[in-house]
Amino acid sequence: MPLGIYIEYTPRHGHRDMLLDRLREEAESCMRDDEGCLRMEVAVPQQADDPRIFLIELWRDRAALSAHSARPGHSHAWQEPLVESKRVSVCDVVASPAAP
């Protein structure tokens, strides 16, 4: 069963752009290098005064996510100085229709 990971970041003051750039790089890397990564999206609220950043991941299965996590050099430690708070939800995806 596919897994969805939904992450809500609140960046530290003055670090939003740096966090956003780094998450974009990470998303591109995962889509390119991780066979089981089906989708990786970085999204921001339309309200200009809302600093949050969302990372939406879709993985083929738990094995694909485990392989991603086991990659040499894989770490989220780089996020610590940039992130005020982080909320992660790991979900079983019950429907994911293809976009038109």
C-alpha positions, 0 to 999 in steps of 0.5 A: 500500500502506498504511504503518504508523508505530510510534513508541516514546517514552521521556519525560524524567523529569517530562515524561510527562504533558505528552508524552502530552497533546501526542501526544493533541492531535496524533493528534486533529488528524491524524485530523481534518485529514489526509485520508490518515490512516486511524488514529492511536492513542496507547497506554501500557503497562498496567504503572504503572511503565513510562513509555513511550508508543506512537504508532501511525499508519496512512496510506493510502499514501506520498503521504498521509504526504508530504502530512502532512509537508509541511503548513505548520508541521509539525515534531517539534521540540516533542518534543525537550525532552520525549523522552529517546529515540524509536524509529521503525519505518516498515512496509508494512502487509500486513493491517489488518482492521477492528475488530468 
